[in-house]
Amino acid sequence: MRARHLIAPLILAVSAAVLPTALPASAQTTPPPAIAAIPTDQLHPDGGVSPHVVNGERTTVRENPSLITGLRVGGGGPQGASCTASVVGRNKILTAAHCMIDVTGDKSYLYGDDDLNTAGDESFRTKVASYKVHPKYTGPNSWQNGYDVAVVTTVDDIPVPASQWAKVAGSADSALTQPGRSGVAAGWGKISSGGSSGVLNKTTMPVNDAADCQVFDVRVNPELMVCVGYNDGRTGTCSGDSGGPFTVDGVVVGVVSWGSSKCDRYSIMARLTNVMGDWAKGEIGGGQPGDGKFSVGLSPSSGRVAPGKYVSTTLTSQAGDTGPEQIELSATGLPAGTTATFQPTTIGTGGTAKVTFETSAQTPKGAHTITVQGKGSSGAKTATYTLTVDDGTTTEGPRPVLSPDSATTTPGGFVRTQITVTGGQGTSRLTATGLPTAPSFFPQSVPAGGTSRMGAFAPWQAGVYKITVTATDQAGKSGSAVYTLTVR
């Protein structure tokens, strides 16, 4: 065994701070460089337990369904708990490379237990079929140089639906790890460098500039590592949290890698907002959350409303190759004072729902982009709606929006479409050209935000016909849209 001042990685627990009584200014000194933790789930700190590190906030697997416990024969935590990890696929797990390389003992995973100190509460156990560490993680202690990430394949499928798999960042997500952002770390690790472990905790920590984090006897490389937390250790990760996620805006941007042997300084994550994340996503394969296997759409996809009024649209869905799903509906990006009402709030794929956006007198004027989400068992899909809020004094003319805007039928066949008129002053009158027999409208005059249905008989001669639908408001302004009718 090498002397305790040697560098080693941390198999890191969530903790919160209790600060000691401040020393007089004359007695304060710059703390010496922190000793990095040894590469095992058992901490052997130099100098005993730090008074700075205590419990974090209790949480549950139910609240964090992608979290899973890494076990190993000889592991120092309850039931052999050694690391924390994230479920990222049907039989895929994301963790730290040092959780696989730097510690011995056969490894397995346990799912569904908030407190490992009571055996038998888990819902699932599986063995490791194989694993891959980043190709630049070259052996034990390579965590010092970065690339501390691994993807594990399990023998059995993990009972976590695709919609609840952890979403992994890549090089396109670099903004998520900019200094000043805030994220959450969670794990079953120790609540202090000499304390107990095995209970799931979480904590929120800021992302720091790496230049402010050079307080260790190992360099924090900003290209490969993310420094989070606080230099006084008021909250952070500890032994047993290694491999667990650091999540910003619902995306895993880092993997818990190493830190102070006393768990009383910053926490260092393996960075995923770069090629390391791209590598991990390539090894995971398949659809990450957000890639729902169904579709959703809004018709119309925009509307205009006065403050204090409301406008409605229709959400439609179609099943994908995974078959029927139940979809939960929600909306984000609503302007101040605006509510979204779904009727119903849950639909089956292939179903529809009415979506009503109701503003208040305080809702700011202008165009607002609202995101409507459908969440099912295969993931989530979104559609956007442009809500324009004004007081009716605009000089902009009306605009008809067709849904659908095309159809195919046989000679003499009958087709229908819905028309929503946005903008304009007062009611708008609908007309159409392009067919031998003029289409009919029900009704022919509609207010801004109102809807009508157009019915038309197809010509007897095959071909493609462009039907121009025009809305003319009471001020004489008009706008048009084209309906394409194919006759075969």
N, C-alpha and C positions, 0 to 999 in steps of 0.2 A: 504494500500500500504506500502510495506516495504521500508526502507531507501534506497537511491540510491547506497549505497556501497554493497548491497546484490548482490549475483551472479545470473545471468539469461542468457538464451541462446539468440543467435542472429538469427533473420530471415533475413539473410544476403544479396550489389550492387557492381558492379564492379567499381573500381576506380584506378586512377593513381596519382603519387605523385608530389607535388611541394614542395621542401624542403626549410625550412626557412634559413635565413642567419645564418651561423655557429657562435656559441658563442665562446668567447675566451676560451682557454683551462682551465683557472682558474675558469671559470663560469660553465663549463660542469659538470653535475651530473648524476648519474645513475637514470633513470626514475623509479618511484614507480611501483609496480605491476599494470597491467591494470585491470580495472573493466570489468568483462564479461557483455555482453549485455543482456537486459531483454527479456523474451520469447514472443515477439510479433513483428509484422511488423512495429510498431511505436517505434522509438528510442527516449529515453529521456536521453541523455548523461549528465554526470556530468561535468559541467564546460563549456558547449557550444560546438560550432563546432570546430573541429581540423583544423588547417591551412594546415595540411599535405595532406588531402584527397580531390581529385578532380576527374573529369571525367576519364573514361576508354576509350576504343576504340569502336566506334559504330559498330554494326554488324546487321545481319538480320536473320530471321527465314529461309529464302531461303538458307543461308550459313550454318545454324545450324538446319536442319529439324527435329531433335529429341527434340528440346526444346519446352516446353509448360508452360503456366502461370497458377499458382494456385490462385484461388479467394476464398474469404469467405465473408459472410455477416458481415459488420462492419470492413472489412479490410482497412488498412490505405493507400494503394496505389490506383492509378487510377482504377476505376471500381471495387474496392475492392480487388485489387491485394495484395497477401500476401506472396506467395512463388514462387520459380521457380522449375521446375521438368523436367524429361526426359521421353519421350515415349519409352517404352521397349517392347511393344507387341501390338497385335491387339486392346486390350482394357486395357492395363496395363501401369502404370506410376510408376516411381521410384522417391521418394522424401525423405525428412527427417521425422523421427517419430514425432519430435516436431511440424511440420507443421500440423499434424493431432490431436495430443494430447494436446499440450500446448496452443492452441488458440481456441476460441469459434466461433460460427457462421457456418451456413450451407456452405459446400464447393463444388466448382465446378471447371472446367478447361476450359480455352480458348486457342485456337490455331490459329496461323497464323498472329499475329499482332506485328509489330516491335515497335510501339509506342502506349501504352495503353491510352495516354492522349486524343486521338481522338477515340471515341467509334464507333463501326460499321465496323472497318477495318478487324476484325477477319474472319476466314473462317469456324470456328467450335466452338461450345460450348457443353459441356456435364456435367451431374451431376455425383456425386460419388455414385456407387452402394455399395461398401464396401472397406475396407482397412485392412491391417495387419501391425502392427509394430513389430519390432524384439521382440521376447518373453522376452528378458532381458531388454527391455525398459519398466520400470514398472510404469510409470506415469509422470505427469508434473515435469519438472526439471531433469528428468533422463538423459538428454543430458550431464550433468556434469560427468556421469559415462560411457558415450559412448553408443554404440548400437543405434545411432540416425539414423535409416534407416527404411523406410516403403515402401510397395508396394500397390498401389491403383488400384482397378478395377473400370472402368467407366461404366456407363449405356450404352453408345453408342460406336461403333467402331470408333477409331481415324483415320482420313484420312491421315495416313503416311504409305507408302509402307514398307514392311518388310526389304528391303535393306537399309532403312534409320533409322531403330530403333537404339537407343543407345545400344552399346555392353557393358555388365557389367562384371567387373573383378571378380575373385574369388581367392581362396587360392593358385591356381597354378600361379598367376600373381604377386607374391610378388616383383619381380625385378622391376616392374613399379613404385613402391613407395619407391625405395631406395633413400637416400639423394643424391642430385645432379641431379636427373631427373627434367624435366621441363614439366609443363602441363598448360592447359587453363581452366579458370572458366568463366562462362557466366550467365547473369541473368538480370531481369528487376528491380533490387533493386536500392537503393539510391546511388547517385553519391558522397555523403558525409554524415556524420552522421546527419547533419541538412539540407541536400539538397533535391532535388526532386527525384522522381523515376518514373518508368513506361516506360523507354526507354531501349531497349536491348543493353547491352554492354558486352564486353569480355576483358579479360586480361590474360597475360602469367606470371606464377609465378614458382619459383623453389621449390622443395621438400627439407625440412630441417631436420636435426637431431633433434629429439624431445628434446634432452638434452639442445639444444640452444634456445628452445622455452618456457621455464618455466618462462614466464614474466607476467602470469596472476594470479588472485586469485583462479583459478581453475587449477588443474594439467592436463597437456597434456599427456594422456596415449598413448604411442607409439603402444601398442598392438591393440588399438581400434580407434586411431585417427591419422591423417596425418597433420603435420604442414607445411603450405606452405606460400610463400610470404616473407615479409621483416619486421624487427622489427621497422622500421621508417614509416611503412604504406605507402610507396611510391605508392603501388598499392595493391589492395586486394578486398575482398568482404564486403558487408554491408547489412543493413536491406532490406529484399525483395528478396535477392538471396538465402536464406535458401532453402535447398532441391535440389538446382541446381547441375549440374555435375562439377567435376574436372576431366579433361580428359587428359590422357597421351597416346601418340601413338594411338589415336582413340578409346581408351577404358576408360570407366568411372571407375576410381579407388577410387573416394571419393565423398561424398555428403556433400555440404556446411552445416556446423553444427553451429558453434559459433565463437566468437572472441571478440575483444575489443569493449566496448560500444561506443567508439569514432571512430571505424573503422580505427584506426591509428597504429595497430600493426599487428602481424601475423594473418592469417586466418586458422581456424581449420576445417578439414574435417572428417566426419565419414569414417573410413577405410573400403574398400571393398576387399582389397587384402588379405583376411583372411576368417574365417568362416562366417562373416557377408555377404560377397559377395556371398558365397555358399548358404546361407539361402535365399538371395534375388533372386538368379537365380532359386532356387527351387520353390519359390512362383510365379515367373514370368512364368515358364514353357515354353514349345514350343521352336522353333528354334530361337536362337539369330542370329544377322547378321553374315555372314560367313558360315551359314548352308544353302547354296543355294539348291534348290530342283531339280537341274539339274546336269549334269556331264560334265566335260571337260577333254580332254587328248591330249597328244602330241605324234606324231609318225613321226620320231623317237624321243626319249626323250633325246638324246645326239648327239653331233657332234664335229668334229675337224676342225679347220680352221687356216690358217696362218694369222699373223697380216696384216691388210689392205684388207683382203678378207672377203667373206660372206658365210653363210651356211643357209639353210632353213629347216623348218619342217612343219608339218601339224597339225593344231588344229582341233579336232573333238568335237562335243557336242551332248548330248542327253537330251531330255525333261524329267522332273520328274513328280511326281504325281500332280503337280499344273498346268500341261499343258504347251503349248508353251510360250516361253518368248523371248524377244530380249536381247542379251548379248553384253555388251560393253567390248572390249578387251584392255588390257594394260599389261605392263611388268615392273618389278622392279628387282633390284639386278644386273643391267647391269654393266660389268666392264668398267673402264674408256675408253672413246673413242668409245664405242659400241652403236649402235642404234638398235631398234627393229621396224620393219615395218610389219603392219598387212594388209592383203589384203583379204577381207575388214576389217574395224575396228569394225563393228557391224554385228553380225550374228543372225539368229534365231536358237533356239534349234533344233538340228538335222542337222544343217549346218556345214560347214567346212571353215577354213581360212588358208591361207598361211602365215607363220611367218618367216621373214628373219632377222637374226642377222648379222649385218655388223660391222666389227671391223675396227680399224685404225692402223696406224703404231705404235702408242703410247700405244695400248692396251696391258696390261701386260700379259706375258705368264703364262700358268697354267690352272687349271680347275676352272671354275666359275659356281656357281649355280644361275640360273635365274628363277624367279617366274613369271609365266604368269597367269593373273587373268581374269576371266570372271565374269562380274557383271550384274545380272538381277534383276527383280522385287522381286524375292523370297530370294535374298541374293547374295553371291559371292562364287565362287569355284576357286581353283588354281591348277596348274600343274607345275612341275619343269622341267627345261631343263639344262643339264650339257654341258657347252660350254668349250671345251679345245682349248686353243690358243697356237700354237707352230709354229716354222719356218720350219717344215718339216724335221728336222734332227733327229727326234726320231727314235730309233731302234725298237719300239714296232710294232708288226705285225698288220695286218688289222683285223677288227671285223665286221661281218655282223649282222645287226639288222633287225628282221623280224616284219612286221606289216600287218596283224595279224600274230601271231606265231602258230595258230591252226585253224582247220576247220573241219566241219562234212558234209559228202555228201553221196550220194547213190553209189552203185557199178558202176564203169565206169564213174562217174561224173568228172567234170573238176573244179579245184580250182586255185585261184590266190593269191599271196601275194606280198607286196612291200619289197624290200631289200635295206637298206642304209648301205654303207660301211664306217666305220670310221677308221682312222689311216692307217698305211702302207705306203710304198714308191711307188710312181708312181701309175699306174692303178692296179687293182686287178681283177683276173679272177675267175668267180663263177662256182662252180660245186656242184652236189648233189648226195647223195647215199641213198638207203633205199627203193626204189620202183622198181618193175619189168621193168617199162619204165622210163627212166631218164627224169626228168623235163627239161623244156626249160627256157632260160633266155633272157630277152629283155631290154638292151643289156647284153652280157655275161661278158664284161670287163667294169669296172667303176672306176673313180678316187676317192680318199679319199673324203668323203662327198657326193659322187654321189649316185644315186639310180638306181635300176633295178627292173623289175617285173619277178617273177617266175610263170610259169604255169605248172600244173601237172595233169595227168589223174589218177584217183583213180583205184586201183586194183578191179577186179570183185569179189573178196572174201572179205566178211565182216571182220572187225578187226581194230586194232589200229596200225598205221604205224608211225615210227619215221624217219623223213627225215632229214639227216644231210647236212646242207648247208655250204660250205667251201669257203672262200675268200683267194686267194693266190696272194701276191703282187710281184713286179718285183725283190725284193730281196730274194724271195723264202720263206718268212715268211707267215704263214697262221693263220687263226682263223675261228672258226665254231659256228654255232647256230643250234638249233633243231626246226623243224616244225612238229607238231603233227597232223596227218590226221586220223580222225575216219570215217570208212566206215560202214554204216548201211543198 
